[in-house]
Amino acid sequence: MTRNTLGDLNNHLFEALERINDESLEGAALDAEIRRAQSVAGISAQIIKSGRLALAALRAKDEACDAGMALPPMLKAGDGR
């Protein structure tokens, strides 16, 4: 399974921008590239939201553990933490 990073995502976004800025694209090819870029942007937004949620959960976990609080079972990872 391929593992992608936020750096890879950034590269994909810039590649989409470069394709749209290709002045030789016209008509149906340009329309298709715009739709493709919109899809990439939409998926990217969801990846970023997921990353923000993961970071917020990690911060909440650290704060709860520092305060001696137990995490609710639904927030525990497979290793019990």
mmCIF file of the N, C-alpha and C atoms, coordinates in Angstrom:
data_MODEL
# 
_entry.id   MODEL 
# 
loop_
_atom_site.group_PDB 
_atom_site.id 
_atom_site.type_symbol 
_atom_site.label_atom_id 
_atom_site.label_alt_id 
_atom_site.label_comp_id 
_atom_site.label_asym_id 
_atom_site.label_entity_id 
_atom_site.label_seq_id 
_atom_site.pdbx_PDB_ins_code 
_atom_site.Cartn_x 
_atom_site.Cartn_y 
_atom_site.Cartn_z 
_atom_site.occupancy 
_atom_site.B_iso_or_equiv 
_atom_site.pdbx_formal_charge 
_atom_site.auth_seq_id 
_atom_site.auth_comp_id 
_atom_site.auth_asym_id 
_atom_site.auth_atom_id 
_atom_site.pdbx_PDB_model_num 
ATOM 1   N N  . MET A 1 1  ? 0.835   -1.171 0.000   1.00 0.00 ? 1  MET A N  1 
ATOM 2   C CA . MET A 1 1  ? 0.000   0.000  0.000   1.00 0.00 ? 1  MET A CA 1 
ATOM 3   C C  . MET A 1 1  ? 0.888   1.246  0.000   1.00 0.00 ? 1  MET A C  1 
ATOM 4   N N  . THR A 1 2  ? 0.547   2.191  -0.839  1.00 0.00 ? 2  THR A N  1 
ATOM 5   C CA . THR A 1 2  ? 1.307   3.419  -0.934  1.00 0.00 ? 2  THR A CA 1 
ATOM 6   C C  . THR A 1 2  ? 1.030   4.306  0.270   1.00 0.00 ? 2  THR A C  1 
ATOM 7   N N  . ARG A 1 3  ? 2.082   4.866  0.815   1.00 0.00 ? 3  ARG A N  1 
ATOM 8   C CA . ARG A 1 3  ? 1.954   5.814  1.928   1.00 0.00 ? 3  ARG A CA 1 
ATOM 9   C C  . ARG A 1 3  ? 2.256   7.199  1.372   1.00 0.00 ? 3  ARG A C  1 
ATOM 10  N N  . ASN A 1 4  ? 1.316   8.098  1.484   1.00 0.00 ? 4  ASN A N  1 
ATOM 11  C CA . ASN A 1 4  ? 1.500   9.465  1.022   1.00 0.00 ? 4  ASN A CA 1 
ATOM 12  C C  . ASN A 1 4  ? 1.659   10.385 2.207   1.00 0.00 ? 4  ASN A C  1 
ATOM 13  N N  . THR A 1 5  ? 2.322   11.506 1.982   1.00 0.00 ? 5  THR A N  1 
ATOM 14  C CA . THR A 1 5  ? 2.550   12.486 3.033   1.00 0.00 ? 5  THR A CA 1 
ATOM 15  C C  . THR A 1 5  ? 1.870   13.798 2.656   1.00 0.00 ? 5  THR A C  1 
ATOM 16  N N  . LEU A 1 6  ? 1.828   14.730 3.608   1.00 0.00 ? 6  LEU A N  1 
ATOM 17  C CA . LEU A 1 6  ? 1.299   16.049 3.296   1.00 0.00 ? 6  LEU A CA 1 
ATOM 18  C C  . LEU A 1 6  ? 2.187   16.753 2.282   1.00 0.00 ? 6  LEU A C  1 
ATOM 19  N N  . GLY A 1 7  ? 3.460   16.424 2.268   1.00 0.00 ? 7  GLY A N  1 
ATOM 20  C CA . GLY A 1 7  ? 4.359   16.950 1.238   1.00 0.00 ? 7  GLY A CA 1 
ATOM 21  C C  . GLY A 1 7  ? 3.944   16.463 -0.142  1.00 0.00 ? 7  GLY A C  1 
ATOM 22  N N  . ASP A 1 8  ? 3.570   15.189 -0.246  1.00 0.00 ? 8  ASP A N  1 
ATOM 23  C CA . ASP A 1 8  ? 3.083   14.640 -1.511  1.00 0.00 ? 8  ASP A CA 1 
ATOM 24  C C  . ASP A 1 8  ? 1.799   15.352 -1.934  1.00 0.00 ? 8  ASP A C  1 
ATOM 25  N N  . LEU A 1 9  ? 0.928   15.589 -0.976  1.00 0.00 ? 9  LEU A N  1 
ATOM 26  C CA . LEU A 1 9  ? -0.323  16.292 -1.264  1.00 0.00 ? 9  LEU A CA 1 
ATOM 27  C C  . LEU A 1 9  ? -0.028  17.676 -1.817  1.00 0.00 ? 9  LEU A C  1 
ATOM 28  N N  . ASN A 1 10 ? 0.893   18.373 -1.196  1.00 0.00 ? 10 ASN A N  1 
ATOM 29  C CA . ASN A 1 10 ? 1.281   19.695 -1.671  1.00 0.00 ? 10 ASN A CA 1 
ATOM 30  C C  . ASN A 1 10 ? 1.782   19.628 -3.116  1.00 0.00 ? 10 ASN A C  1 
ATOM 31  N N  . ASN A 1 11 ? 2.591   18.617 -3.414  1.00 0.00 ? 11 ASN A N  1 
ATOM 32  C CA . ASN A 1 11 ? 3.092   18.452 -4.784  1.00 0.00 ? 11 ASN A CA 1 
ATOM 33  C C  . ASN A 1 11 ? 1.949   18.203 -5.761  1.00 0.00 ? 11 ASN A C  1 
ATOM 34  N N  . HIS A 1 12 ? 0.990   17.381 -5.381  1.00 0.00 ? 12 HIS A N  1 
ATOM 35  C CA . HIS A 1 12 ? -0.160  17.098 -6.254  1.00 0.00 ? 12 HIS A CA 1 
ATOM 36  C C  . HIS A 1 12 ? -0.964  18.367 -6.528  1.00 0.00 ? 12 HIS A C  1 
ATOM 37  N N  . LEU A 1 13 ? -1.135  19.183 -5.499  1.00 0.00 ? 13 LEU A N  1 
ATOM 38  C CA . LEU A 1 13 ? -1.885  20.427 -5.681  1.00 0.00 ? 13 LEU A CA 1 
ATOM 39  C C  . LEU A 1 13 ? -1.170  21.366 -6.642  1.00 0.00 ? 13 LEU A C  1 
ATOM 40  N N  . PHE A 1 14 ? 0.134   21.488 -6.506  1.00 0.00 ? 14 PHE A N  1 
ATOM 41  C CA . PHE A 1 14 ? 0.877   22.347 -7.420  1.00 0.00 ? 14 PHE A CA 1 
ATOM 42  C C  . PHE A 1 14 ? 0.903   21.779 -8.834  1.00 0.00 ? 14 PHE A C  1 
ATOM 43  N N  . GLU A 1 15 ? 0.945   20.457 -8.961  1.00 0.00 ? 15 GLU A N  1 
ATOM 44  C CA . GLU A 1 15 ? 0.889   19.844 -10.288 1.00 0.00 ? 15 GLU A CA 1 
ATOM 45  C C  . GLU A 1 15 ? -0.457  20.135 -10.956 1.00 0.00 ? 15 GLU A C  1 
ATOM 46  N N  . ALA A 1 16 ? -1.536  20.082 -10.179 1.00 0.00 ? 16 ALA A N  1 
ATOM 47  C CA . ALA A 1 16 ? -2.860  20.395 -10.722 1.00 0.00 ? 16 ALA A CA 1 
ATOM 48  C C  . ALA A 1 16 ? -2.906  21.845 -11.188 1.00 0.00 ? 16 ALA A C  1 
ATOM 49  N N  . LEU A 1 17 ? -2.324  22.737 -10.400 1.00 0.00 ? 17 LEU A N  1 
ATOM 50  C CA . LEU A 1 17 ? -2.267  24.149 -10.775 1.00 0.00 ? 17 LEU A CA 1 
ATOM 51  C C  . LEU A 1 17 ? -1.476  24.339 -12.068 1.00 0.00 ? 17 LEU A C  1 
ATOM 52  N N  . GLU A 1 18 ? -0.367  23.657 -12.174 1.00 0.00 ? 18 GLU A N  1 
ATOM 53  C CA . GLU A 1 18 ? 0.449   23.758 -13.386 1.00 0.00 ? 18 GLU A CA 1 
ATOM 54  C C  . GLU A 1 18 ? -0.306  23.258 -14.612 1.00 0.00 ? 18 GLU A C  1 
ATOM 55  N N  . ARG A 1 19 ? -1.062  22.159 -14.440 1.00 0.00 ? 19 ARG A N  1 
ATOM 56  C CA . ARG A 1 19 ? -1.827  21.630 -15.590 1.00 0.00 ? 19 ARG A CA 1 
ATOM 57  C C  . ARG A 1 19 ? -2.903  22.619 -16.027 1.00 0.00 ? 19 ARG A C  1 
ATOM 58  N N  . ILE A 1 20 ? -3.572  23.242 -15.066 1.00 0.00 ? 20 ILE A N  1 
ATOM 59  C CA . ILE A 1 20 ? -4.619  24.208 -15.420 1.00 0.00 ? 20 ILE A CA 1 
ATOM 60  C C  . ILE A 1 20 ? -4.017  25.435 -16.093 1.00 0.00 ? 20 ILE A C  1 
ATOM 61  N N  . ASN A 1 21 ? -2.804  25.819 -15.702 1.00 0.00 ? 21 ASN A N  1 
ATOM 62  C CA . ASN A 1 21 ? -2.149  26.985 -16.286 1.00 0.00 ? 21 ASN A CA 1 
ATOM 63  C C  . ASN A 1 21 ? -1.525  26.702 -17.643 1.00 0.00 ? 21 ASN A C  1 
ATOM 64  N N  . ASP A 1 22 ? -1.608  25.479 -18.119 1.00 0.00 ? 22 ASP A N  1 
ATOM 65  C CA . ASP A 1 22 ? -1.076  25.126 -19.438 1.00 0.00 ? 22 ASP A CA 1 
ATOM 66  C C  . ASP A 1 22 ? -1.904  25.840 -20.507 1.00 0.00 ? 22 ASP A C  1 
ATOM 67  N N  . GLU A 1 23 ? -1.306  26.819 -21.148 1.00 0.00 ? 23 GLU A N  1 
ATOM 68  C CA . GLU A 1 23 ? -2.028  27.633 -22.125 1.00 0.00 ? 23 GLU A CA 1 
ATOM 69  C C  . GLU A 1 23 ? -2.421  26.869 -23.383 1.00 0.00 ? 23 GLU A C  1 
ATOM 70  N N  . SER A 1 24 ? -1.843  25.692 -23.591 1.00 0.00 ? 24 SER A N  1 
ATOM 71  C CA . SER A 1 24 ? -2.211  24.907 -24.773 1.00 0.00 ? 24 SER A CA 1 
ATOM 72  C C  . SER A 1 24 ? -3.516  24.133 -24.554 1.00 0.00 ? 24 SER A C  1 
ATOM 73  N N  . LEU A 1 25 ? -3.988  24.052 -23.302 1.00 0.00 ? 25 LEU A N  1 
ATOM 74  C CA . LEU A 1 25 ? -5.249  23.358 -23.032 1.00 0.00 ? 25 LEU A CA 1 
ATOM 75  C C  . LEU A 1 25 ? -6.420  24.241 -23.420 1.00 0.00 ? 25 LEU A C  1 
ATOM 76  N N  . GLU A 1 26 ? -7.351  23.667 -24.142 1.00 0.00 ? 26 GLU A N  1 
ATOM 77  C CA . GLU A 1 26 ? -8.543  24.398 -24.563 1.00 0.00 ? 26 GLU A CA 1 
ATOM 78  C C  . GLU A 1 26 ? -9.741  23.461 -24.571 1.00 0.00 ? 26 GLU A C  1 
ATOM 79  N N  . GLY A 1 27 ? -10.893 24.049 -24.590 1.00 0.00 ? 27 GLY A N  1 
ATOM 80  C CA . GLY A 1 27 ? -12.135 23.307 -24.772 1.00 0.00 ? 27 GLY A CA 1 
ATOM 81  C C  . GLY A 1 27 ? -12.332 22.177 -23.797 1.00 0.00 ? 27 GLY A C  1 
ATOM 82  N N  . ALA A 1 28 ? -12.636 21.005 -24.345 1.00 0.00 ? 28 ALA A N  1 
ATOM 83  C CA . ALA A 1 28 ? -12.963 19.831 -23.531 1.00 0.00 ? 28 ALA A CA 1 
ATOM 84  C C  . ALA A 1 28 ? -11.790 19.397 -22.657 1.00 0.00 ? 28 ALA A C  1 
ATOM 85  N N  . ALA A 1 29 ? -10.578 19.520 -23.183 1.00 0.00 ? 29 ALA A N  1 
ATOM 86  C CA . ALA A 1 29 ? -9.403  19.119 -22.397 1.00 0.00 ? 29 ALA A CA 1 
ATOM 87  C C  . ALA A 1 29 ? -9.246  20.028 -21.185 1.00 0.00 ? 29 ALA A C  1 
ATOM 88  N N  . LEU A 1 30 ? -9.460  21.327 -21.354 1.00 0.00 ? 30 LEU A N  1 
ATOM 89  C CA . LEU A 1 30 ? -9.372  22.260 -20.243 1.00 0.00 ? 30 LEU A CA 1 
ATOM 90  C C  . LEU A 1 30 ? -10.489 22.006 -19.238 1.00 0.00 ? 30 LEU A C  1 
ATOM 91  N N  . ASP A 1 31 ? -11.702 21.779 -19.751 1.00 0.00 ? 31 ASP A N  1 
ATOM 92  C CA . ASP A 1 31 ? -12.832 21.471 -18.859 1.00 0.00 ? 31 ASP A CA 1 
ATOM 93  C C  . ASP A 1 31 ? -12.559 20.219 -18.026 1.00 0.00 ? 31 ASP A C  1 
ATOM 94  N N  . ALA A 1 32 ? -12.002 19.202 -18.669 1.00 0.00 ? 32 ALA A N  1 
ATOM 95  C CA . ALA A 1 32 ? -11.687 17.961 -17.960 1.00 0.00 ? 32 ALA A CA 1 
ATOM 96  C C  . ALA A 1 32 ? -10.627 18.209 -16.889 1.00 0.00 ? 32 ALA A C  1 
ATOM 97  N N  . GLU A 1 33 ? -9.636  19.011 -17.208 1.00 0.00 ? 33 GLU A N  1 
ATOM 98  C CA . GLU A 1 33 ? -8.578  19.307 -16.239 1.00 0.00 ? 33 GLU A CA 1 
ATOM 99  C C  . GLU A 1 33 ? -9.118  20.116 -15.065 1.00 0.00 ? 33 GLU A C  1 
ATOM 100 N N  . ILE A 1 34 ? -10.042 21.022 -15.338 1.00 0.00 ? 34 ILE A N  1 
ATOM 101 C CA . ILE A 1 34 ? -10.658 21.804 -14.257 1.00 0.00 ? 34 ILE A CA 1 
ATOM 102 C C  . ILE A 1 34 ? -11.449 20.884 -13.340 1.00 0.00 ? 34 ILE A C  1 
ATOM 103 N N  . ARG A 1 35 ? -12.205 19.967 -13.912 1.00 0.00 ? 35 ARG A N  1 
ATOM 104 C CA . ARG A 1 35 ? -12.967 19.010 -13.080 1.00 0.00 ? 35 ARG A CA 1 
ATOM 105 C C  . ARG A 1 35 ? -12.018 18.148 -12.249 1.00 0.00 ? 35 ARG A C  1 
ATOM 106 N N  . ARG A 1 36 ? -10.933 17.731 -12.870 1.00 0.00 ? 36 ARG A N  1 
ATOM 107 C CA . ARG A 1 36 ? -9.950  16.920 -12.165 1.00 0.00 ? 36 ARG A CA 1 
ATOM 108 C C  . ARG A 1 36 ? -9.352  17.722 -10.997 1.00 0.00 ? 36 ARG A C  1 
ATOM 109 N N  . ALA A 1 37 ? -9.000  18.981 -11.253 1.00 0.00 ? 37 ALA A N  1 
ATOM 110 C CA . ALA A 1 37 ? -8.429  19.829 -10.210 1.00 0.00 ? 37 ALA A CA 1 
ATOM 111 C C  . ALA A 1 37 ? -9.431  20.054 -9.085  1.00 0.00 ? 37 ALA A C  1 
ATOM 112 N N  . GLN A 1 38 ? -10.696 20.210 -9.423  1.00 0.00 ? 38 GLN A N  1 
ATOM 113 C CA . GLN A 1 38 ? -11.723 20.383 -8.391  1.00 0.00 ? 38 GLN A CA 1 
ATOM 114 C C  . GLN A 1 38 ? -11.832 19.129 -7.528  1.00 0.00 ? 38 GLN A C  1 
ATOM 115 N N  . SER A 1 39 ? -11.724 17.974 -8.146  1.00 0.00 ? 39 SER A N  1 
ATOM 116 C CA . SER A 1 39 ? -11.750 16.714 -7.390  1.00 0.00 ? 39 SER A CA 1 
ATOM 117 C C  . SER A 1 39 ? -10.547 16.609 -6.470  1.00 0.00 ? 39 SER A C  1 
ATOM 118 N N  . VAL A 1 40 ? -9.372  16.941 -6.994  1.00 0.00 ? 40 VAL A N  1 
ATOM 119 C CA . VAL A 1 40 ? -8.156  16.889 -6.190  1.00 0.00 ? 40 VAL A CA 1 
ATOM 120 C C  . VAL A 1 40 ? -8.273  17.846 -5.005  1.00 0.00 ? 40 VAL A C  1 
ATOM 121 N N  . ALA A 1 41 ? -8.788  19.057 -5.261  1.00 0.00 ? 41 ALA A N  1 
ATOM 122 C CA . ALA A 1 41 ? -8.939  20.046 -4.190  1.00 0.00 ? 41 ALA A CA 1 
ATOM 123 C C  . ALA A 1 41 ? -9.929  19.561 -3.129  1.00 0.00 ? 41 ALA A C  1 
ATOM 124 N N  . GLY A 1 42 ? -11.030 18.946 -3.555  1.00 0.00 ? 42 GLY A N  1 
ATOM 125 C CA . GLY A 1 42 ? -12.017 18.435 -2.609  1.00 0.00 ? 42 GLY A CA 1 
ATOM 126 C C  . GLY A 1 42 ? -11.466 17.323 -1.741  1.00 0.00 ? 42 GLY A C  1 
ATOM 127 N N  . ILE A 1 43 ? -10.761 16.404 -2.356  1.00 0.00 ? 43 ILE A N  1 
ATOM 128 C CA . ILE A 1 43 ? -10.151 15.305 -1.598  1.00 0.00 ? 43 ILE A CA 1 
ATOM 129 C C  . ILE A 1 43 ? -9.071  15.850 -0.666  1.00 0.00 ? 43 ILE A C  1 
ATOM 130 N N  . SER A 1 44 ? -8.300  16.812 -1.156  1.00 0.00 ? 44 SER A N  1 
ATOM 131 C CA . SER A 1 44 ? -7.253  17.425 -0.341  1.00 0.00 ? 44 SER A CA 1 
ATOM 132 C C  . SER A 1 44 ? -7.845  18.065 0.909   1.00 0.00 ? 44 SER A C  1 
ATOM 133 N N  . ALA A 1 45 ? -8.959  18.749 0.748   1.00 0.00 ? 45 ALA A N  1 
ATOM 134 C CA . ALA A 1 45 ? -9.606  19.384 1.899   1.00 0.00 ? 45 ALA A CA 1 
ATOM 135 C C  . ALA A 1 45 ? -9.990  18.348 2.949   1.00 0.00 ? 45 ALA A C  1 
ATOM 136 N N  . GLN A 1 46 ? -10.475 17.198 2.510   1.00 0.00 ? 46 GLN A N  1 
ATOM 137 C CA . GLN A 1 46 ? -10.852 16.153 3.458   1.00 0.00 ? 46 GLN A CA 1 
ATOM 138 C C  . GLN A 1 46 ? -9.620  15.562 4.145   1.00 0.00 ? 46 GLN A C  1 
ATOM 139 N N  . ILE A 1 47 ? -8.525  15.415 3.410   1.00 0.00 ? 47 ILE A N  1 
ATOM 140 C CA . ILE A 1 47 ? -7.287  14.904 4.007   1.00 0.00 ? 47 ILE A CA 1 
ATOM 141 C C  . ILE A 1 47 ? -6.793  15.871 5.075   1.00 0.00 ? 47 ILE A C  1 
ATOM 142 N N  . ILE A 1 48 ? -6.850  17.165 4.772   1.00 0.00 ? 48 ILE A N  1 
ATOM 143 C CA . ILE A 1 48 ? -6.412  18.174 5.732   1.00 0.00 ? 48 ILE A CA 1 
ATOM 144 C C  . ILE A 1 48 ? -7.312  18.167 6.964   1.00 0.00 ? 48 ILE A C  1 
ATOM 145 N N  . LYS A 1 49 ? -8.626  18.059 6.775   1.00 0.00 ? 49 LYS A N  1 
ATOM 146 C CA . LYS A 1 49 ? -9.549  17.986 7.916   1.00 0.00 ? 49 LYS A CA 1 
ATOM 147 C C  . LYS A 1 49 ? -9.252  16.766 8.782   1.00 0.00 ? 49 LYS A C  1 
ATOM 148 N N  . SER A 1 50 ? -8.967  15.650 8.138   1.00 0.00 ? 50 SER A N  1 
ATOM 149 C CA . SER A 1 50 ? -8.652  14.427 8.876   1.00 0.00 ? 50 SER A CA 1 
ATOM 150 C C  . SER A 1 50 ? -7.374  14.604 9.689   1.00 0.00 ? 50 SER A C  1 
ATOM 151 N N  . GLY A 1 51 ? -6.385  15.245 9.098   1.00 0.00 ? 51 GLY A N  1 
ATOM 152 C CA . GLY A 1 51 ? -5.132  15.509 9.810   1.00 0.00 ? 51 GLY A CA 1 
ATOM 153 C C  . GLY A 1 51 ? -5.346  16.418 11.003  1.00 0.00 ? 51 GLY A C  1 
ATOM 154 N N  . ARG A 1 52 ? -6.171  17.454 10.818  1.00 0.00 ? 52 ARG A N  1 
ATOM 155 C CA . ARG A 1 52 ? -6.477  18.366 11.928  1.00 0.00 ? 52 ARG A CA 1 
ATOM 156 C C  . ARG A 1 52 ? -7.184  17.629 13.061  1.00 0.00 ? 52 ARG A C  1 
ATOM 157 N N  . LEU A 1 53 ? -8.113  16.746 12.706  1.00 0.00 ? 53 LEU A N  1 
ATOM 158 C CA . LEU A 1 53 ? -8.832  15.975 13.718  1.00 0.00 ? 53 LEU A CA 1 
ATOM 159 C C  . LEU A 1 53 ? -7.877  15.058 14.473  1.00 0.00 ? 53 LEU A C  1 
ATOM 160 N N  . ALA A 1 54 ? -6.973  14.404 13.758  1.00 0.00 ? 54 ALA A N  1 
ATOM 161 C CA . ALA A 1 54 ? -6.007  13.517 14.406  1.00 0.00 ? 54 ALA A CA 1 
ATOM 162 C C  . ALA A 1 54 ? -5.116  14.304 15.364  1.00 0.00 ? 54 ALA A C  1 
ATOM 163 N N  . LEU A 1 55 ? -4.682  15.482 14.943  1.00 0.00 ? 55 LEU A N  1 
ATOM 164 C CA . LEU A 1 55 ? -3.841  16.313 15.800  1.00 0.00 ? 55 LEU A CA 1 
ATOM 165 C C  . LEU A 1 55 ? -4.614  16.790 17.024  1.00 0.00 ? 55 LEU A C  1 
ATOM 166 N N  . ALA A 1 56 ? -5.849  17.206 16.834  1.00 0.00 ? 56 ALA A N  1 
ATOM 167 C CA . ALA A 1 56 ? -6.685  17.647 17.962  1.00 0.00 ? 56 ALA A CA 1 
ATOM 168 C C  . ALA A 1 56 ? -6.904  16.500 18.939  1.00 0.00 ? 56 ALA A C  1 
ATOM 169 N N  . ALA A 1 57 ? -7.120  15.296 18.428  1.00 0.00 ? 57 ALA A N  1 
ATOM 170 C CA . ALA A 1 57 ? -7.323  14.137 19.309  1.00 0.00 ? 57 ALA A CA 1 
ATOM 171 C C  . ALA A 1 57 ? -6.058  13.836 20.096  1.00 0.00 ? 57 ALA A C  1 
ATOM 172 N N  . LEU A 1 58 ? -4.912  13.955 19.450  1.00 0.00 ? 58 LEU A N  1 
ATOM 173 C CA . LEU A 1 58 ? -3.647  13.708 20.144  1.00 0.00 ? 58 LEU A CA 1 
ATOM 174 C C  . LEU A 1 58 ? -3.421  14.739 21.246  1.00 0.00 ? 58 LEU A C  1 
ATOM 175 N N  . ARG A 1 59 ? -3.717  15.990 20.938  1.00 0.00 ? 59 ARG A N  1 
ATOM 176 C CA . ARG A 1 59 ? -3.574  17.039 21.953  1.00 0.00 ? 59 ARG A CA 1 
ATOM 177 C C  . ARG A 1 59 ? -4.526  16.806 23.129  1.00 0.00 ? 59 ARG A C  1 
ATOM 178 N N  . ALA A 1 60 ? -5.762  16.431 22.823  1.00 0.00 ? 60 ALA A N  1 
ATOM 179 C CA . ALA A 1 60 ? -6.740  16.171 23.881  1.00 0.00 ? 60 ALA A CA 1 
ATOM 180 C C  . ALA A 1 60 ? -6.293  14.985 24.732  1.00 0.00 ? 60 ALA A C  1 
ATOM 181 N N  . LYS A 1 61 ? -5.758  13.968 24.087  1.00 0.00 ? 61 LYS A N  1 
ATOM 182 C CA . LYS A 1 61 ? -5.261  12.795 24.812  1.00 0.00 ? 61 LYS A CA 1 
ATOM 183 C C  . LYS A 1 61 ? -4.146  13.191 25.760  1.00 0.00 ? 61 LYS A C  1 
ATOM 184 N N  . ASP A 1 62 ? -3.198  13.975 25.264  1.00 0.00 ? 62 ASP A N  1 
ATOM 185 C CA . ASP A 1 62 ? -2.085  14.408 26.104  1.00 0.00 ? 62 ASP A CA 1 
ATOM 186 C C  . ASP A 1 62 ? -2.569  15.241 27.290  1.00 0.00 ? 62 ASP A C  1 
ATOM 187 N N  . GLU A 1 63 ? -3.508  16.148 27.037  1.00 0.00 ? 63 GLU A N  1 
ATOM 188 C CA . GLU A 1 63 ? -4.044  16.984 28.111  1.00 0.00 ? 63 GLU A CA 1 
ATOM 189 C C  . GLU A 1 63 ? -4.788  16.141 29.144  1.00 0.00 ? 63 GLU A C  1 
ATOM 190 N N  . ALA A 1 64 ? -5.574  15.176 28.671  1.00 0.00 ? 64 ALA A N  1 
ATOM 191 C CA . ALA A 1 64 ? -6.336  14.327 29.586  1.00 0.00 ? 64 ALA A CA 1 
ATOM 192 C C  . ALA A 1 64 ? -5.402  13.469 30.428  1.00 0.00 ? 64 ALA A C  1 
ATOM 193 N N  . CYS A 1 65 ? -4.389  12.910 29.800  1.00 0.00 ? 65 CYS A N  1 
ATOM 194 C CA . CYS A 1 65 ? -3.450  12.069 30.544  1.00 0.00 ? 65 CYS A CA 1 
ATOM 195 C C  . CYS A 1 65 ? -2.651  12.897 31.541  1.00 0.00 ? 65 CYS A C  1 
ATOM 196 N N  . ASP A 1 66 ? -2.257  14.117 31.142  1.00 0.00 ? 66 ASP A N  1 
ATOM 197 C CA . ASP A 1 66 ? -1.527  14.995 32.066  1.00 0.00 ? 66 ASP A CA 1 
ATOM 198 C C  . ASP A 1 66 ? -2.389  15.367 33.262  1.00 0.00 ? 66 ASP A C  1 
ATOM 199 N N  . ALA A 1 67 ? -3.694  15.460 33.066  1.00 0.00 ? 67 ALA A N  1 
ATOM 200 C CA . ALA A 1 67 ? -4.607  15.817 34.157  1.00 0.00 ? 67 ALA A CA 1 
ATOM 201 C C  . ALA A 1 67 ? -5.068  14.593 34.940  1.00 0.00 ? 67 ALA A C  1 
ATOM 202 N N  . GLY A 1 68 ? -4.557  13.410 34.581  1.00 0.00 ? 68 GLY A N  1 
ATOM 203 C CA . GLY A 1 68 ? -4.927  12.192 35.285  1.00 0.00 ? 68 GLY A CA 1 
ATOM 204 C C  . GLY A 1 68 ? -6.300  11.662 34.907  1.00 0.00 ? 68 GLY A C  1 
ATOM 205 N N  . MET A 1 69 ? -6.838  12.149 33.800  1.00 0.00 ? 69 MET A N  1 
ATOM 206 C CA . MET A 1 69 ? -8.169  11.709 33.360  1.00 0.00 ? 69 MET A CA 1 
ATOM 207 C C  . MET A 1 69 ? -8.032  10.493 32.447  1.00 0.00 ? 69 MET A C  1 
ATOM 208 N N  . ALA A 1 70 ? -9.020  9.622  32.504  1.00 0.00 ? 70 ALA A N  1 
ATOM 209 C CA . ALA A 1 70 ? -9.060  8.469  31.603  1.00 0.00 ? 70 ALA A CA 1 
ATOM 210 C C  . ALA A 1 70 ? -9.799  8.877  30.331  1.00 0.00 ? 70 ALA A C  1 
ATOM 211 N N  . LEU A 1 71 ? -9.327  8.363  29.227  1.00 0.00 ? 71 LEU A N  1 
ATOM 212 C CA . LEU A 1 71 ? -10.002 8.629  27.956  1.00 0.00 ? 71 LEU A CA 1 
ATOM 213 C C  . LEU A 1 71 ? -11.235 7.755  27.821  1.00 0.00 ? 71 LEU A C  1 
ATOM 214 N N  . PRO A 1 72 ? -12.258 8.257  27.162  1.00 0.00 ? 72 PRO A N  1 
ATOM 215 C CA . PRO A 1 72 ? -13.405 7.397  26.877  1.00 0.00 ? 72 PRO A CA 1 
ATOM 216 C C  . PRO A 1 72 ? -12.970 6.262  25.947  1.00 0.00 ? 72 PRO A C  1 
ATOM 217 N N  . PRO A 1 73 ? -13.573 5.102  26.070  1.00 0.00 ? 73 PRO A N  1 
ATOM 218 C CA . PRO A 1 73 ? -13.164 3.957  25.252  1.00 0.00 ? 73 PRO A CA 1 
ATOM 219 C C  . PRO A 1 73 ? -13.140 4.248  23.745  1.00 0.00 ? 73 PRO A C  1 
ATOM 220 N N  . MET A 1 74 ? -14.052 5.084  23.266  1.00 0.00 ? 74 MET A N  1 
ATOM 221 C CA . MET A 1 74 ? -14.101 5.335  21.823  1.00 0.00 ? 74 MET A CA 1 
ATOM 222 C C  . MET A 1 74 ? -12.888 6.123  21.325  1.00 0.00 ? 74 MET A C  1 
ATOM 223 N N  . LEU A 1 75 ? -12.120 6.738  22.227  1.00 0.00 ? 75 LEU A N  1 
ATOM 224 C CA . LEU A 1 75 ? -10.950 7.520  21.822  1.00 0.00 ? 75 LEU A CA 1 
ATOM 225 C C  . LEU A 1 75 ? -9.640  6.764  22.039  1.00 0.00 ? 75 LEU A C  1 
ATOM 226 N N  . LYS A 1 76 ? -9.724  5.573  22.585  1.00 0.00 ? 76 LYS A N  1 
ATOM 227 C CA . LYS A 1 76 ? -8.512  4.808  22.839  1.00 0.00 ? 76 LYS A CA 1 
ATOM 228 C C  . LYS A 1 76 ? -8.051  4.115  21.559  1.00 0.00 ? 76 LYS A C  1 
ATOM 229 N N  . ALA A 1 77 ? -6.743  4.098  21.383  1.00 0.00 ? 77 ALA A N  1 
ATOM 230 C CA . ALA A 1 77 ? -6.156  3.395  20.243  1.00 0.00 ? 77 ALA A CA 1 
ATOM 231 C C  . ALA A 1 77 ? -6.143  1.903  20.544  1.00 0.00 ? 77 ALA A C  1 
ATOM 232 N N  . GLY A 1 78 ? -5.790  1.131  19.580  1.00 0.00 ? 78 GLY A N  1 
ATOM 233 C CA . GLY A 1 78 ? -5.757  -0.325 19.732  1.00 0.00 ? 78 GLY A CA 1 
ATOM 234 C C  . GLY A 1 78 ? -4.842  -0.805 20.835  1.00 0.00 ? 78 GLY A C  1 
ATOM 235 N N  . ASP A 1 79 ? -3.853  0.011  21.209  1.00 0.00 ? 79 ASP A N  1 
ATOM 236 C CA . ASP A 1 79 ? -2.921  -0.412 22.249  1.00 0.00 ? 79 ASP A CA 1 
ATOM 237 C C  . ASP A 1 79 ? -3.412  -0.038 23.651  1.00 0.00 ? 79 ASP A C  1 
ATOM 238 N N  . GLY A 1 80 ? -4.649  0.510  23.753  1.00 0.00 ? 80 GLY A N  1 
ATOM 239 C CA . GLY A 1 80 ? -5.220  0.811  25.053  1.00 0.00 ? 80 GLY A CA 1 
ATOM 240 C C  . GLY A 1 80 ? -4.895  2.197  25.580  1.00 0.00 ? 80 GLY A C  1 
ATOM 241 N N  . ARG A 1 81 ? -4.132  2.961  24.809  1.00 0.00 ? 81 ARG A N  1 
ATOM 242 C CA . ARG A 1 81 ? -3.757  4.307  25.264  1.00 0.00 ? 81 ARG A CA 1 
ATOM 243 C C  . ARG A 1 81 ? -4.736  5.350  24.796  1.00 0.00 ? 81 ARG A C  1 
# 
